[in-house]
Amino acid sequence: MAPVTTQGERRAGDAMYALVERLYPLCRSITGDGVRATLDIVGEYIPLQVHEVPTGTQVLDWTVPQEWNIRDAYIADSTGRRVVDFAESSLHVLGYSVPVSATLPLSELRAHLHTLPDQPSWVPYRTSYYKPEWGFCLAQDTLDAMPDGEYEVRIDSTLADGHLTYAEHVVPGQVADEVIVSCHVCHPALANDNMAGVAVATFLARALAEENPYYTYRFIFAPGTIGAITWLARNAERVERVRHGLVLACAGDPGRLTYKQSRRGDAEIDRVLRHVLAASGRPHQVNEFTPYGYDERQYCSPGFDLGVGSLTRTPYAGYPEYHTSADNLDFVSPEAMEDTLAVCREAFAVLDRNRRYVNLSPYGEPQLGRRGLYDALGGRSDTKQAQLAMLWVLSLSDGEHSLLDVAERSGLPFDAVVTAADALRGAELIKV
């Protein structure tokens, strides 16, 4: 059975949804003022260190592009009525469109129009980041209602040398080894992809800050692909300290949770997510790694080969609303974001406490009663489970097996195994 949602989690769900509501209307891209405005809002919830990387900077095999900003865009008919209006939705403009001001017949304009004939009332999300182009995205129903004739088209945008912007938030841990949590901040007017992911990451950071975690947690808010590549290029020395990682995306839709494993497939984060999802009883799916999707493919590229997986609800391109105007505020819910946040917290709680111990009394079974370990458990309803957990921890504390190994092999709850290990360590029967 999935755990019952607490009142605190319900309040967090409402607060996450409110954050998505604020972020949703902003026009974002891989660069520009929309990204900065997004990070400014996130910065009201958690302190951020914002980085500005100049146009032309070489980042691995890529180059930081010119910065794109837009003020207005529309298609107007012969009466001056705006048939397509950027002010109504930032999806209406092809991302990174070069400026244009012209009057064109519909027959010529069609080459610059993008629709979804199979979903005629939805507006698609389309971009042209690295090829100079201009265009509009609109509902097929709108296009079908446009008579032949002349149309005024205007895109008031700029492409100029500027910066790529990304931000980090660090939750200090007991050790310098790091867990990275990464989410992309470049999509305009798409609630699930990825403002829900941003909201869950933000509230996860706030929750971890109250827990004195073992690992240091680094949250990365960056444009997709080029942002993660830029972070990797600028943090080569820090990458060596990254022990685990998780990419968060599509965190608010009604689908079941999906975990995509790291390129390694057997990284500790993979085992932890598989264990937590299975133990929780939640409907879920675990997928093998593919080099297609979100920024896990950058962190897992063979030169870095980090243990970074991806947690979503419905995965990349797996729902009809994906990259359309139907990925709106009605498509995400506080409850779904609560559930995603809860799984993240459960997974990191396992990750943070998963140690390998060495049995200090390995020759025969140590006398637990003499040390008060059995007596200390008297009257508990789970006394037998607790005693069994101690015996399993002692048996597998050989420096090779982790507490997660113990839980999986014994079939005992991870929390019971950790409690047993704490008791045994207190009695100086095991050590890290």
ABEGO torsion letter per residue (X at the ends): XBBBBBAAAAAAAAAAAAAAAAAAABBBBABEAAAAAAAAAAAAABBBBBBBBBBGBBBEABBBBBBBBBABBBBBBAAGBBABBAAABAAABBBGBBBBBBBBBAAAAAAABBBBAABAABBBBBBBAABBBBBBBBBAAAAAABBBEBBBBBBBBBBBBBBBBBBBBBBBBABABBBBBBBBAABBGBAAOAAAAAAAAAAAAAAAAAAGBABBBBBBBBBBGAAAAAAAAAAAAAAAABABBBBBBGAABABBBBBBBBAAGABAAAAAAAAAAAAAGBBBBBBBBBABEBAAAAAABAAAGBBBBBBBBBBBGABAABGBAABBAAABBAAAAAAAAAAAAAAAAAAAABBBBBBABABEBBBAAAAGAAAAABGBAAAAAAAAAAAAAAAABAGABBAAAAAAAAGBBAAAAAAAAAAAAAAGABBX
